[in-house]
Amino acid sequence: MIDRISQLIKTMKLSASQFADEIGVQRSSVSHVLSGRNKPSLDFVTKIMMAYPELNADWLLTGKGMMHSDESFPQLDTELPTGNQLSMEMEDEVSQEVQKADLLKTIEKKKAGSKKLATGQKTIERIVLFYKDGTFLDFTPGGD
């Protein structure tokens, strides 16, 4: 199994440290396993399988089969959507987005209209500013 773990690391073009970081174990654990000091624990193997779901567990544990499971490669007989199907799906998505945008614009217009009505009922007659030094300034809209 040590040889297969080493082969996996080489295939992924990783250093032992990078591999340890990716599978979530201490770097020393990978070093000890690769040197033969320790055998890989169940937790160690489980973390490898979790980090690389495309990896064939039979290959990792026993050396039988291919490194990658058949599920990780696309099947040749699977049907891909045609250009027409994709364009129809895109048209549907675009039309939904346009409808959402139109609805938002309508809501904003209604909000703005209600604000105009509220402020349109009252008109400003005069504005007076009082300063801390006791003076004031009187503004009258429309008249100077």
Secondary structure, DSSP 8 states (H G I E B T S, - for coil): -HHHHHHHHHHTT--HHHHHHHHTS-HHHHHHHHHTSS---HHHHHHHHHH-TTB-HHHHHH--S-SB-GGGS--TT-----HHHHHHHHHHHHHHHHHHHHHHHHHHHHHHHHHHHHHHT-----EEEE-TTS-EEEEBTTB-
